[in-house]
Amino acid sequence: MFRRSRLTLYFEILEAIEQGREKKTWIMYSTNLSWNLLTKILETLTGKRFVRVERKGKHRRYKITRKGSRALSYHRKSIEGLHPTIKLHE
């Protein structure tokens, strides 16, 4: 088993949100993270404006911003450039 870097976790969360997992619980399950760690990372991503929060009453939905989409796109291109056999989400 290996540990994921913090940067890898950021991109996994961005990818989950981009794929439509907008609730915190859905993001937590799809990225296999603890609630506390996910909360800290989401605070960072929202603070840096890679993700925005939409509130409706007590409910929160997380949405990827244009900045977050661009960062995710650059990340995918860099991975594919390093490993041409790996294709991330064509």
PDB file of N, CA, C and O in Angstrom:
ATOM      1  N   MET A   1       0.840  -1.163   0.000  1.00  0.00           N
ATOM      2  CA  MET A   1       0.000   0.000   0.000  1.00  0.00           C
ATOM      3  C   MET A   1       0.896   1.240   0.000  1.00  0.00           C
ATOM      4  O   MET A   1       2.007   1.209   0.529  1.00  0.00           O
ATOM      5  N   PHE A   2       0.415   2.315  -0.587  1.00  0.00           N
ATOM      6  CA  PHE A   2       1.194   3.541  -0.651  1.00  0.00           C
ATOM      7  C   PHE A   2       0.367   4.713  -0.137  1.00  0.00           C
ATOM      8  O   PHE A   2      -0.862   4.670  -0.103  1.00  0.00           O
ATOM      9  N   ARG A   3       1.074   5.750   0.255  1.00  0.00           N
ATOM     10  CA  ARG A   3       0.414   6.970   0.717  1.00  0.00           C
ATOM     11  C   ARG A   3       0.290   7.935  -0.447  1.00  0.00           C
ATOM     12  O   ARG A   3       1.200   8.065  -1.265  1.00  0.00           O
ATOM     13  N   ARG A   4      -0.838   8.603  -0.511  1.00  0.00           N
ATOM     14  CA  ARG A   4      -1.052   9.602  -1.555  1.00  0.00           C
ATOM     15  C   ARG A   4      -0.536  10.951  -1.060  1.00  0.00           C
ATOM     16  O   ARG A   4      -0.694  11.306   0.108  1.00  0.00           O
ATOM     17  N   SER A   5       0.074  11.680  -1.963  1.00  0.00           N
ATOM     18  CA  SER A   5       0.565  13.006  -1.599  1.00  0.00           C
ATOM     19  C   SER A   5      -0.619  13.965  -1.446  1.00  0.00           C
ATOM     20  O   SER A   5      -1.721  13.692  -1.921  1.00  0.00           O
ATOM     21  N   ARG A   6      -0.375  15.069  -0.789  1.00  0.00           N
ATOM     22  CA  ARG A   6      -1.418  16.074  -0.613  1.00  0.00           C
ATOM     23  C   ARG A   6      -1.866  16.600  -1.977  1.00  0.00           C
ATOM     24  O   ARG A   6      -3.056  16.821  -2.204  1.00  0.00           O
ATOM     25  N   LEU A   7      -0.907  16.797  -2.882  1.00  0.00           N
ATOM     26  CA  LEU A   7      -1.236  17.277  -4.222  1.00  0.00           C
ATOM     27  C   LEU A   7      -2.134  16.282  -4.957  1.00  0.00           C
ATOM     28  O   LEU A   7      -3.082  16.681  -5.633  1.00  0.00           O
ATOM     29  N   THR A   8      -1.840  15.003  -4.826  1.00  0.00           N
ATOM     30  CA  THR A   8      -2.683  13.973  -5.439  1.00  0.00           C
ATOM     31  C   THR A   8      -4.098  14.038  -4.874  1.00  0.00           C
ATOM     32  O   THR A   8      -5.070  13.895  -5.615  1.00  0.00           O
ATOM     33  N   LEU A   9      -4.216  14.250  -3.585  1.00  0.00           N
ATOM     34  CA  LEU A   9      -5.540  14.346  -2.961  1.00  0.00           C
ATOM     35  C   LEU A   9      -6.311  15.543  -3.495  1.00  0.00           C
ATOM     36  O   LEU A   9      -7.513  15.449  -3.744  1.00  0.00           O
ATOM     37  N   TYR A  10      -5.620  16.679  -3.673  1.00  0.00           N
ATOM     38  CA  TYR A  10      -6.284  17.859  -4.243  1.00  0.00           C
ATOM     39  C   TYR A  10      -6.894  17.524  -5.597  1.00  0.00           C
ATOM     40  O   TYR A  10      -8.052  17.844  -5.863  1.00  0.00           O
ATOM     41  N   PHE A  11      -6.107  16.878  -6.450  1.00  0.00           N
ATOM     42  CA  PHE A  11      -6.596  16.583  -7.791  1.00  0.00           C
ATOM     43  C   PHE A  11      -7.678  15.515  -7.783  1.00  0.00           C
ATOM     44  O   PHE A  11      -8.594  15.571  -8.604  1.00  0.00           O
ATOM     45  N   GLU A  12      -7.600  14.548  -6.886  1.00  0.00           N
ATOM     46  CA  GLU A  12      -8.662  13.544  -6.791  1.00  0.00           C
ATOM     47  C   GLU A  12      -9.980  14.195  -6.362  1.00  0.00           C
ATOM     48  O   GLU A  12     -11.044  13.820  -6.855  1.00  0.00           O
ATOM     49  N   ILE A  13      -9.916  15.149  -5.465  1.00  0.00           N
ATOM     50  CA  ILE A  13     -11.126  15.853  -5.029  1.00  0.00           C
ATOM     51  C   ILE A  13     -11.685  16.704  -6.161  1.00  0.00           C
ATOM     52  O   ILE A  13     -12.893  16.703  -6.399  1.00  0.00           O
ATOM     53  N   LEU A  14     -10.814  17.433  -6.863  1.00  0.00           N
ATOM     54  CA  LEU A  14     -11.273  18.228  -8.005  1.00  0.00           C
ATOM     55  C   LEU A  14     -11.940  17.341  -9.053  1.00  0.00           C
ATOM     56  O   LEU A  14     -12.973  17.699  -9.619  1.00  0.00           O
ATOM     57  N   GLU A  15     -11.343  16.192  -9.300  1.00  0.00           N
ATOM     58  CA  GLU A  15     -11.904  15.264 -10.284  1.00  0.00           C
ATOM     59  C   GLU A  15     -13.268  14.741  -9.838  1.00  0.00           C
ATOM     60  O   GLU A  15     -14.189  14.641 -10.648  1.00  0.00           O
ATOM     61  N   ALA A  16     -13.399  14.414  -8.572  1.00  0.00           N
ATOM     62  CA  ALA A  16     -14.680  13.919  -8.045  1.00  0.00           C
ATOM     63  C   ALA A  16     -15.766  14.978  -8.211  1.00  0.00           C
ATOM     64  O   ALA A  16     -16.888  14.671  -8.613  1.00  0.00           O
ATOM     65  N   ILE A  17     -15.425  16.220  -7.899  1.00  0.00           N
ATOM     66  CA  ILE A  17     -16.409  17.302  -8.028  1.00  0.00           C
ATOM     67  C   ILE A  17     -16.756  17.514  -9.497  1.00  0.00           C
ATOM     68  O   ILE A  17     -17.921  17.715  -9.840  1.00  0.00           O
ATOM     69  N   GLU A  18     -15.760  17.472 -10.354  1.00  0.00           N
ATOM     70  CA  GLU A  18     -16.003  17.642 -11.786  1.00  0.00           C
ATOM     71  C   GLU A  18     -16.934  16.549 -12.324  1.00  0.00           C
ATOM     72  O   GLU A  18     -17.725  16.800 -13.234  1.00  0.00           O
ATOM     73  N   GLN A  19     -16.841  15.349 -11.768  1.00  0.00           N
ATOM     74  CA  GLN A  19     -17.661  14.224 -12.207  1.00  0.00           C
ATOM     75  C   GLN A  19     -19.067  14.268 -11.617  1.00  0.00           C
ATOM     76  O   GLN A  19     -19.864  13.359 -11.852  1.00  0.00           O
ATOM     77  N   GLY A  20     -19.377  15.307 -10.858  1.00  0.00           N
ATOM     78  CA  GLY A  20     -20.743  15.464 -10.371  1.00  0.00           C
ATOM     79  C   GLY A  20     -20.968  15.098  -8.922  1.00  0.00           C
ATOM     80  O   GLY A  20     -22.101  15.149  -8.444  1.00  0.00           O
ATOM     81  N   ARG A  21     -19.930  14.736  -8.221  1.00  0.00           N
ATOM     82  CA  ARG A  21     -20.084  14.450  -6.790  1.00  0.00           C
ATOM     83  C   ARG A  21     -19.970  15.779  -6.058  1.00  0.00           C
ATOM     84  O   ARG A  21     -18.866  16.249  -5.784  1.00  0.00           O
ATOM     85  N   GLU A  22     -21.090  16.373  -5.748  1.00  0.00           N
ATOM     86  CA  GLU A  22     -21.123  17.741  -5.236  1.00  0.00           C
ATOM     87  C   GLU A  22     -21.328  17.829  -3.734  1.00  0.00           C
ATOM     88  O   GLU A  22     -21.039  18.860  -3.128  1.00  0.00           O
ATOM     89  N   LYS A  23     -21.821  16.761  -3.130  1.00  0.00           N
ATOM     90  CA  LYS A  23     -22.025  16.761  -1.684  1.00  0.00           C
ATOM     91  C   LYS A  23     -20.752  16.250  -1.006  1.00  0.00           C
ATOM     92  O   LYS A  23     -20.041  15.395  -1.534  1.00  0.00           O
ATOM     93  N   LYS A  24     -20.495  16.794   0.159  1.00  0.00           N
ATOM     94  CA  LYS A  24     -19.277  16.443   0.885  1.00  0.00           C
ATOM     95  C   LYS A  24     -19.171  14.936   1.147  1.00  0.00           C
ATOM     96  O   LYS A  24     -18.094  14.353   1.025  1.00  0.00           O
ATOM     97  N   THR A  25     -20.283  14.320   1.503  1.00  0.00           N
ATOM     98  CA  THR A  25     -20.283  12.875   1.767  1.00  0.00           C
ATOM     99  C   THR A  25     -19.924  12.088   0.507  1.00  0.00           C
ATOM    100  O   THR A  25     -19.154  11.130   0.565  1.00  0.00           O
ATOM    101  N   TRP A  26     -20.483  12.495  -0.623  1.00  0.00           N
ATOM    102  CA  TRP A  26     -20.193  11.803  -1.885  1.00  0.00           C
ATOM    103  C   TRP A  26     -18.711  11.939  -2.235  1.00  0.00           C
ATOM    104  O   TRP A  26     -18.079  10.983  -2.685  1.00  0.00           O
ATOM    105  N   ILE A  27     -18.167  13.138  -2.023  1.00  0.00           N
ATOM    106  CA  ILE A  27     -16.746  13.363  -2.302  1.00  0.00           C
ATOM    107  C   ILE A  27     -15.901  12.492  -1.376  1.00  0.00           C
ATOM    108  O   ILE A  27     -14.924  11.883  -1.813  1.00  0.00           O
ATOM    109  N   MET A  28     -16.269  12.434  -0.117  1.00  0.00           N
ATOM    110  CA  MET A  28     -15.529  11.647   0.871  1.00  0.00           C
ATOM    111  C   MET A  28     -15.478  10.171   0.470  1.00  0.00           C
ATOM    112  O   MET A  28     -14.413   9.553   0.499  1.00  0.00           O
ATOM    113  N   TYR A  29     -16.619   9.615   0.099  1.00  0.00           N
ATOM    114  CA  TYR A  29     -16.653   8.202  -0.275  1.00  0.00           C
ATOM    115  C   TYR A  29     -15.888   7.934  -1.573  1.00  0.00           C
ATOM    116  O   TYR A  29     -15.190   6.925  -1.677  1.00  0.00           O
ATOM    117  N   SER A  30     -16.007   8.808  -2.543  1.00  0.00           N
ATOM    118  CA  SER A  30     -15.361   8.548  -3.835  1.00  0.00           C
ATOM    119  C   SER A  30     -13.844   8.713  -3.769  1.00  0.00           C
ATOM    120  O   SER A  30     -13.120   8.117  -4.567  1.00  0.00           O
ATOM    121  N   THR A  31     -13.360   9.520  -2.819  1.00  0.00           N
ATOM    122  CA  THR A  31     -11.914   9.717  -2.700  1.00  0.00           C
ATOM    123  C   THR A  31     -11.304   8.899  -1.563  1.00  0.00           C
ATOM    124  O   THR A  31     -10.086   8.883  -1.383  1.00  0.00           O
ATOM    125  N   ASN A  32     -12.152   8.229  -0.807  1.00  0.00           N
ATOM    126  CA  ASN A  32     -11.711   7.386   0.301  1.00  0.00           C
ATOM    127  C   ASN A  32     -10.888   8.185   1.319  1.00  0.00           C
ATOM    128  O   ASN A  32      -9.791   7.781   1.706  1.00  0.00           O
ATOM    129  N   LEU A  33     -11.439   9.321   1.740  1.00  0.00           N
ATOM    130  CA  LEU A  33     -10.780  10.179   2.716  1.00  0.00           C
ATOM    131  C   LEU A  33     -11.610  10.265   3.982  1.00  0.00           C
ATOM    132  O   LEU A  33     -12.816  10.019   3.970  1.00  0.00           O
ATOM    133  N   SER A  34     -10.951  10.614   5.067  1.00  0.00           N
ATOM    134  CA  SER A  34     -11.685  10.852   6.311  1.00  0.00           C
ATOM    135  C   SER A  34     -12.392  12.199   6.216  1.00  0.00           C
ATOM    136  O   SER A  34     -12.019  13.060   5.419  1.00  0.00           O
ATOM    137  N   TRP A  35     -13.407  12.361   7.035  1.00  0.00           N
ATOM    138  CA  TRP A  35     -14.187  13.599   7.050  1.00  0.00           C
ATOM    139  C   TRP A  35     -13.298  14.803   7.393  1.00  0.00           C
ATOM    140  O   TRP A  35     -13.388  15.852   6.756  1.00  0.00           O
ATOM    141  N   ASN A  36     -12.442  14.638   8.404  1.00  0.00           N
ATOM    142  CA  ASN A  36     -11.596  15.747   8.845  1.00  0.00           C
ATOM    143  C   ASN A  36     -10.586  16.172   7.779  1.00  0.00           C
ATOM    144  O   ASN A  36     -10.408  17.366   7.534  1.00  0.00           O
ATOM    145  N   LEU A  37      -9.936  15.214   7.154  1.00  0.00           N
ATOM    146  CA  LEU A  37      -8.965  15.550   6.112  1.00  0.00           C
ATOM    147  C   LEU A  37      -9.656  16.182   4.915  1.00  0.00           C
ATOM    148  O   LEU A  37      -9.153  17.155   4.352  1.00  0.00           O
ATOM    149  N   LEU A  38     -10.803  15.640   4.521  1.00  0.00           N
ATOM    150  CA  LEU A  38     -11.554  16.216   3.405  1.00  0.00           C
ATOM    151  C   LEU A  38     -11.953  17.655   3.717  1.00  0.00           C
ATOM    152  O   LEU A  38     -11.852  18.526   2.853  1.00  0.00           O
ATOM    153  N   THR A  39     -12.397  17.908   4.925  1.00  0.00           N
ATOM    154  CA  THR A  39     -12.795  19.259   5.328  1.00  0.00           C
ATOM    155  C   THR A  39     -11.627  20.234   5.189  1.00  0.00           C
ATOM    156  O   THR A  39     -11.795  21.334   4.665  1.00  0.00           O
ATOM    157  N   LYS A  40     -10.455  19.837   5.653  1.00  0.00           N
ATOM    158  CA  LYS A  40      -9.267  20.695   5.560  1.00  0.00           C
ATOM    159  C   LYS A  40      -8.900  20.985   4.103  1.00  0.00           C
ATOM    160  O   LYS A  40      -8.588  22.121   3.747  1.00  0.00           O
ATOM    161  N   ILE A  41      -8.942  19.951   3.272  1.00  0.00           N
ATOM    162  CA  ILE A  41      -8.567  20.134   1.868  1.00  0.00           C
ATOM    163  C   ILE A  41      -9.604  20.987   1.144  1.00  0.00           C
ATOM    164  O   ILE A  41      -9.241  21.844   0.338  1.00  0.00           O
ATOM    165  N   LEU A  42     -10.876  20.767   1.417  1.00  0.00           N
ATOM    166  CA  LEU A  42     -11.914  21.596   0.789  1.00  0.00           C
ATOM    167  C   LEU A  42     -11.784  23.060   1.208  1.00  0.00           C
ATOM    168  O   LEU A  42     -12.023  23.957   0.400  1.00  0.00           O
ATOM    169  N   GLU A  43     -11.412  23.306   2.455  1.00  0.00           N
ATOM    170  CA  GLU A  43     -11.186  24.680   2.908  1.00  0.00           C
ATOM    171  C   GLU A  43     -10.049  25.319   2.103  1.00  0.00           C
ATOM    172  O   GLU A  43     -10.143  26.482   1.709  1.00  0.00           O
ATOM    173  N   THR A  44      -8.986  24.564   1.862  1.00  0.00           N
ATOM    174  CA  THR A  44      -7.864  25.067   1.064  1.00  0.00           C
ATOM    175  C   THR A  44      -8.302  25.336  -0.369  1.00  0.00           C
ATOM    176  O   THR A  44      -8.012  26.394  -0.928  1.00  0.00           O
ATOM    177  N   LEU A  45      -9.005  24.370  -0.960  1.00  0.00           N
ATOM    178  CA  LEU A  45      -9.433  24.523  -2.356  1.00  0.00           C
ATOM    179  C   LEU A  45     -10.417  25.679  -2.530  1.00  0.00           C
ATOM    180  O   LEU A  45     -10.371  26.379  -3.541  1.00  0.00           O
ATOM    181  N   THR A  46     -11.298  25.887  -1.568  1.00  0.00           N
ATOM    182  CA  THR A  46     -12.224  27.015  -1.674  1.00  0.00           C
ATOM    183  C   THR A  46     -11.495  28.333  -1.406  1.00  0.00           C
ATOM    184  O   THR A  46     -11.780  29.342  -2.051  1.00  0.00           O
ATOM    185  N   GLY A  47     -10.565  28.327  -0.464  1.00  0.00           N
ATOM    186  CA  GLY A  47      -9.789  29.524  -0.167  1.00  0.00           C
ATOM    187  C   GLY A  47      -8.947  29.984  -1.345  1.00  0.00           C
ATOM    188  O   GLY A  47      -8.753  31.182  -1.552  1.00  0.00           O
ATOM    189  N   LYS A  48      -8.448  29.029  -2.115  1.00  0.00           N
ATOM    190  CA  LYS A  48      -7.634  29.336  -3.298  1.00  0.00           C
ATOM    191  C   LYS A  48      -8.494  29.487  -4.558  1.00  0.00           C
ATOM    192  O   LYS A  48      -7.975  29.723  -5.649  1.00  0.00           O
ATOM    193  N   ARG A  49      -9.798  29.349  -4.395  1.00  0.00           N
ATOM    194  CA  ARG A  49     -10.798  29.515  -5.463  1.00  0.00           C
ATOM    195  C   ARG A  49     -10.701  28.480  -6.586  1.00  0.00           C
ATOM    196  O   ARG A  49     -10.956  28.789  -7.750  1.00  0.00           O
ATOM    197  N   PHE A  50     -10.331  27.254  -6.223  1.00  0.00           N
ATOM    198  CA  PHE A  50     -10.398  26.146  -7.162  1.00  0.00           C
ATOM    199  C   PHE A  50     -11.786  25.505  -7.111  1.00  0.00           C
ATOM    200  O   PHE A  50     -12.222  24.841  -8.052  1.00  0.00           O
ATOM    201  N   VAL A  51     -12.461  25.725  -5.988  1.00  0.00           N
ATOM    202  CA  VAL A  51     -13.799  25.181  -5.745  1.00  0.00           C
ATOM    203  C   VAL A  51     -14.625  26.291  -5.103  1.00  0.00           C
ATOM    204  O   VAL A  51     -14.102  27.109  -4.346  1.00  0.00           O
ATOM    205  N   ARG A  52     -15.920  26.311  -5.413  1.00  0.00           N
ATOM    206  CA  ARG A  52     -16.823  27.249  -4.748  1.00  0.00           C
ATOM    207  C   ARG A  52     -17.927  26.453  -4.055  1.00  0.00           C
ATOM    208  O   ARG A  52     -18.232  25.321  -4.429  1.00  0.00           O
ATOM    209  N   VAL A  53     -18.507  27.067  -3.053  1.00  0.00           N
ATOM    210  CA  VAL A  53     -19.574  26.424  -2.292  1.00  0.00           C
ATOM    211  C   VAL A  53     -20.876  27.137  -2.620  1.00  0.00           C
ATOM    212  O   VAL A  53     -20.959  28.364  -2.557  1.00  0.00           O
ATOM    213  N   GLU A  54     -21.889  26.359  -2.970  1.00  0.00           N
ATOM    214  CA  GLU A  54     -23.235  26.893  -3.176  1.00  0.00           C
ATOM    215  C   GLU A  54     -24.076  26.428  -2.000  1.00  0.00           C
ATOM    216  O   GLU A  54     -24.174  25.232  -1.723  1.00  0.00           O
ATOM    217  N   ARG A  55     -24.676  27.381  -1.320  1.00  0.00           N
ATOM    218  CA  ARG A  55     -25.489  27.056  -0.149  1.00  0.00           C
ATOM    219  C   ARG A  55     -26.961  27.277  -0.447  1.00  0.00           C
ATOM    220  O   ARG A  55     -27.353  28.294  -1.018  1.00  0.00           O
ATOM    221  N   LYS A  56     -27.756  26.313  -0.051  1.00  0.00           N
ATOM    222  CA  LYS A  56     -29.215  26.429  -0.124  1.00  0.00           C
ATOM    223  C   LYS A  56     -29.741  25.962   1.222  1.00  0.00           C
ATOM    224  O   LYS A  56     -29.868  24.764   1.476  1.00  0.00           O
ATOM    225  N   GLY A  57     -30.042  26.921   2.073  1.00  0.00           N
ATOM    226  CA  GLY A  57     -30.453  26.567   3.430  1.00  0.00           C
ATOM    227  C   GLY A  57     -29.300  25.921   4.164  1.00  0.00           C
ATOM    228  O   GLY A  57     -28.219  26.503   4.262  1.00  0.00           O
ATOM    229  N   LYS A  58     -29.518  24.727   4.680  1.00  0.00           N
ATOM    230  CA  LYS A  58     -28.474  23.994   5.393  1.00  0.00           C
ATOM    231  C   LYS A  58     -27.588  23.181   4.448  1.00  0.00           C
ATOM    232  O   LYS A  58     -26.540  22.679   4.853  1.00  0.00           O
ATOM    233  N   HIS A  59     -28.003  23.057   3.214  1.00  0.00           N
ATOM    234  CA  HIS A  59     -27.293  22.198   2.273  1.00  0.00           C
ATOM    235  C   HIS A  59     -26.168  22.941   1.566  1.00  0.00           C
ATOM    236  O   HIS A  59     -26.298  24.115   1.219  1.00  0.00           O
ATOM    237  N   ARG A  60     -25.068  22.238   1.363  1.00  0.00           N
ATOM    238  CA  ARG A  60     -23.926  22.792   0.638  1.00  0.00           C
ATOM    239  C   ARG A  60     -23.599  21.891  -0.535  1.00  0.00           C
ATOM    240  O   ARG A  60     -23.616  20.665  -0.422  1.00  0.00           O
ATOM    241  N   ARG A  61     -23.307  22.503  -1.641  1.00  0.00           N
ATOM    242  CA  ARG A  61     -22.853  21.792  -2.836  1.00  0.00           C
ATOM    243  C   ARG A  61     -21.523  22.407  -3.252  1.00  0.00           C
ATOM    244  O   ARG A  61     -21.356  23.626  -3.230  1.00  0.00           O
ATOM    245  N   TYR A  62     -20.597  21.562  -3.624  1.00  0.00           N
ATOM    246  CA  TYR A  62     -19.291  22.021  -4.062  1.00  0.00           C
ATOM    247  C   TYR A  62     -19.230  21.960  -5.580  1.00  0.00           C
ATOM    248  O   TYR A  62     -19.607  20.965  -6.199  1.00  0.00           O
ATOM    249  N   LYS A  63     -18.747  23.047  -6.161  1.00  0.00           N
ATOM    250  CA  LYS A  63     -18.651  23.160  -7.614  1.00  0.00           C
ATOM    251  C   LYS A  63     -17.219  23.532  -7.975  1.00  0.00           C
ATOM    252  O   LYS A  63     -16.589  24.349  -7.304  1.00  0.00           O
ATOM    253  N   ILE A  64     -16.722  22.930  -9.026  1.00  0.00           N
ATOM    254  CA  ILE A  64     -15.379  23.269  -9.492  1.00  0.00           C
ATOM    255  C   ILE A  64     -15.451  24.590 -10.259  1.00  0.00           C
ATOM    256  O   ILE A  64     -16.383  24.817 -11.031  1.00  0.00           O
ATOM    257  N   THR A  65     -14.481  25.441 -10.045  1.00  0.00           N
ATOM    258  CA  THR A  65     -14.441  26.724 -10.743  1.00  0.00           C
ATOM    259  C   THR A  65     -13.654  26.577 -12.044  1.00  0.00           C
ATOM    260  O   THR A  65     -13.075  25.527 -12.324  1.00  0.00           O
ATOM    261  N   ARG A  66     -13.647  27.625 -12.807  1.00  0.00           N
ATOM    262  CA  ARG A  66     -12.867  27.612 -14.054  1.00  0.00           C
ATOM    263  C   ARG A  66     -11.378  27.414 -13.740  1.00  0.00           C
ATOM    264  O   ARG A  66     -10.676  26.691 -14.447  1.00  0.00           O
ATOM    265  N   LYS A  67     -10.918  28.056 -12.688  1.00  0.00           N
ATOM    266  CA  LYS A  67      -9.529  27.912 -12.257  1.00  0.00           C
ATOM    267  C   LYS A  67      -9.234  26.455 -11.876  1.00  0.00           C
ATOM    268  O   LYS A  67      -8.176  25.924 -12.216  1.00  0.00           O
ATOM    269  N   GLY A  68     -10.162  25.820 -11.177  1.00  0.00           N
ATOM    270  CA  GLY A  68     -10.004  24.422 -10.802  1.00  0.00           C
ATOM    271  C   GLY A  68     -10.008  23.503 -12.006  1.00  0.00           C
ATOM    272  O   GLY A  68      -9.236  22.546 -12.057  1.00  0.00           O
ATOM    273  N   SER A  69     -10.866  23.779 -12.977  1.00  0.00           N
ATOM    274  CA  SER A  69     -10.922  22.977 -14.204  1.00  0.00           C
ATOM    275  C   SER A  69      -9.623  23.085 -14.996  1.00  0.00           C
ATOM    276  O   SER A  69      -9.119  22.095 -15.525  1.00  0.00           O
ATOM    277  N   ARG A  70      -9.089  24.308 -15.069  1.00  0.00           N
ATOM    278  CA  ARG A  70      -7.820  24.494 -15.789  1.00  0.00           C
ATOM    279  C   ARG A  70      -6.685  23.755 -15.101  1.00  0.00           C
ATOM    280  O   ARG A  70      -5.868  23.113 -15.760  1.00  0.00           O
ATOM    281  N   ALA A  71      -6.633  23.844 -13.775  1.00  0.00           N
ATOM    282  CA  ALA A  71      -5.582  23.145 -13.025  1.00  0.00           C
ATOM    283  C   ALA A  71      -5.681  21.639 -13.239  1.00  0.00           C
ATOM    284  O   ALA A  71      -4.666  20.968 -13.429  1.00  0.00           O
ATOM    285  N   LEU A  72      -6.893  21.112 -13.208  1.00  0.00           N
ATOM    286  CA  LEU A  72      -7.103  19.680 -13.425  1.00  0.00           C
ATOM    287  C   LEU A  72      -6.701  19.278 -14.837  1.00  0.00           C
ATOM    288  O   LEU A  72      -6.111  18.215 -15.036  1.00  0.00           O
ATOM    289  N   SER A  73      -7.010  20.105 -15.804  1.00  0.00           N
ATOM    290  CA  SER A  73      -6.632  19.842 -17.190  1.00  0.00           C
ATOM    291  C   SER A  73      -5.109  19.815 -17.346  1.00  0.00           C
ATOM    292  O   SER A  73      -4.567  18.924 -18.000  1.00  0.00           O
ATOM    293  N   TYR A  74      -4.424  20.788 -16.746  1.00  0.00           N
ATOM    294  CA  TYR A  74      -2.953  20.822 -16.808  1.00  0.00           C
ATOM    295  C   TYR A  74      -2.353  19.600 -16.132  1.00  0.00           C
ATOM    296  O   TYR A  74      -1.370  19.034 -16.609  1.00  0.00           O
ATOM    297  N   HIS A  75      -2.946  19.202 -15.028  1.00  0.00           N
ATOM    298  CA  HIS A  75      -2.473  18.016 -14.311  1.00  0.00           C
ATOM    299  C   HIS A  75      -2.592  16.769 -15.193  1.00  0.00           C
ATOM    300  O   HIS A  75      -1.658  15.973 -15.285  1.00  0.00           O
ATOM    301  N   ARG A  76      -3.732  16.613 -15.827  1.00  0.00           N
ATOM    302  CA  ARG A  76      -3.937  15.451 -16.703  1.00  0.00           C
ATOM    303  C   ARG A  76      -2.932  15.449 -17.847  1.00  0.00           C
ATOM    304  O   ARG A  76      -2.367  14.405 -18.174  1.00  0.00           O
ATOM    305  N   LYS A  77      -2.704  16.613 -18.461  1.00  0.00           N
ATOM    306  CA  LYS A  77      -1.747  16.699 -19.565  1.00  0.00           C
ATOM    307  C   LYS A  77      -0.336  16.369 -19.105  1.00  0.00           C
ATOM    308  O   LYS A  77       0.414  15.716 -19.831  1.00  0.00           O
ATOM    309  N   SER A  78       0.030  16.810 -17.915  1.00  0.00           N
ATOM    310  CA  SER A  78       1.374  16.520 -17.426  1.00  0.00           C
ATOM    311  C   SER A  78       1.546  15.029 -17.143  1.00  0.00           C
ATOM    312  O   SER A  78       2.597  14.461 -17.441  1.00  0.00           O
ATOM    313  N   ILE A  79       0.532  14.395 -16.576  1.00  0.00           N
ATOM    314  CA  ILE A  79       0.602  12.955 -16.313  1.00  0.00           C
ATOM    315  C   ILE A  79       0.704  12.187 -17.621  1.00  0.00           C
ATOM    316  O   ILE A  79       1.511  11.266 -17.745  1.00  0.00           O
ATOM    317  N   GLU A  80      -0.116  12.564 -18.596  1.00  0.00           N
ATOM    318  CA  GLU A  80      -0.075  11.889 -19.892  1.00  0.00           C
ATOM    319  C   GLU A  80       1.255  12.124 -20.593  1.00  0.00           C
ATOM    320  O   GLU A  80       1.722  11.252 -21.326  1.00  0.00           O
ATOM    321  N   GLY A  81       1.878  13.291 -20.382  1.00  0.00           N
ATOM    322  CA  GLY A  81       3.178  13.577 -20.968  1.00  0.00           C
ATOM    323  C   GLY A  81       4.282  12.737 -20.352  1.00  0.00           C
ATOM    324  O   GLY A  81       5.221  12.330 -21.036  1.00  0.00           O
ATOM    325  N   LEU A  82       4.165  12.482 -19.063  1.00  0.00           N
ATOM    326  CA  LEU A  82       5.163  11.664 -18.378  1.00  0.00           C
ATOM    327  C   LEU A  82       4.993  10.182 -18.676  1.00  0.00           C
ATOM    328  O   LEU A  82       5.968   9.437 -18.780  1.00  0.00           O
ATOM    329  N   HIS A  83       3.757   9.775 -18.808  1.00  0.00           N
ATOM    330  CA  HIS A  83       3.425   8.371 -19.042  1.00  0.00           C
ATOM    331  C   HIS A  83       2.484   8.290 -20.244  1.00  0.00           C
ATOM    332  O   HIS A  83       1.266   8.267 -20.067  1.00  0.00           O
ATOM    333  N   PRO A  84       3.030   8.248 -21.470  1.00  0.00           N
ATOM    334  CA  PRO A  84       2.185   8.273 -22.658  1.00  0.00           C
ATOM    335  C   PRO A  84       1.158   7.141 -22.723  1.00  0.00           C
ATOM    336  O   PRO A  84       0.158   7.263 -23.431  1.00  0.00           O
ATOM    337  N   THR A  85       1.386   6.053 -22.003  1.00  0.00           N
ATOM    338  CA  THR A  85       0.435   4.946 -22.051  1.00  0.00           C
ATOM    339  C   THR A  85      -0.773   5.190 -21.159  1.00  0.00           C
ATOM    340  O   THR A  85      -1.782   4.495 -21.276  1.00  0.00           O
ATOM    341  N   ILE A  86      -0.680   6.175 -20.266  1.00  0.00           N
ATOM    342  CA  ILE A  86      -1.775   6.490 -19.361  1.00  0.00           C
ATOM    343  C   ILE A  86      -2.642   7.564 -19.992  1.00  0.00           C
ATOM    344  O   ILE A  86      -2.151   8.630 -20.364  1.00  0.00           O
ATOM    345  N   LYS A  87      -3.910   7.286 -20.110  1.00  0.00           N
ATOM    346  CA  LYS A  87      -4.871   8.267 -20.618  1.00  0.00           C
ATOM    347  C   LYS A  87      -5.864   8.549 -19.520  1.00  0.00           C
ATOM    348  O   LYS A  87      -6.629   7.667 -19.127  1.00  0.00           O
ATOM    349  N   LEU A  88      -5.861   9.771 -19.019  1.00  0.00           N
ATOM    350  CA  LEU A  88      -6.785  10.155 -17.965  1.00  0.00           C
ATOM    351  C   LEU A  88      -7.980  10.851 -18.552  1.00  0.00           C
ATOM    352  O   LEU A  88      -7.847  11.949 -19.091  1.00  0.00           O
ATOM    353  N   HIS A  89      -9.130  10.255 -18.465  1.00  0.00           N
ATOM    354  CA  HIS A  89     -10.411  10.847 -18.865  1.00  0.00           C
ATOM    355  C   HIS A  89     -10.342  11.536 -20.229  1.00  0.00           C
ATOM    356  O   HIS A  89     -10.223  12.758 -20.316  1.00  0.00           O
ATOM    357  N   GLU A  90     -10.416  10.770 -21.237  1.00  0.00           N
ATOM    358  CA  GLU A  90     -10.386  11.320 -22.608  1.00  0.00           C
ATOM    359  C   GLU A  90     -11.625  12.069 -22.938  1.00  0.00           C
ATOM    360  O   GLU A  90     -11.754  12.590 -24.046  1.00  0.00           O
TER     361      GLU A  90
END
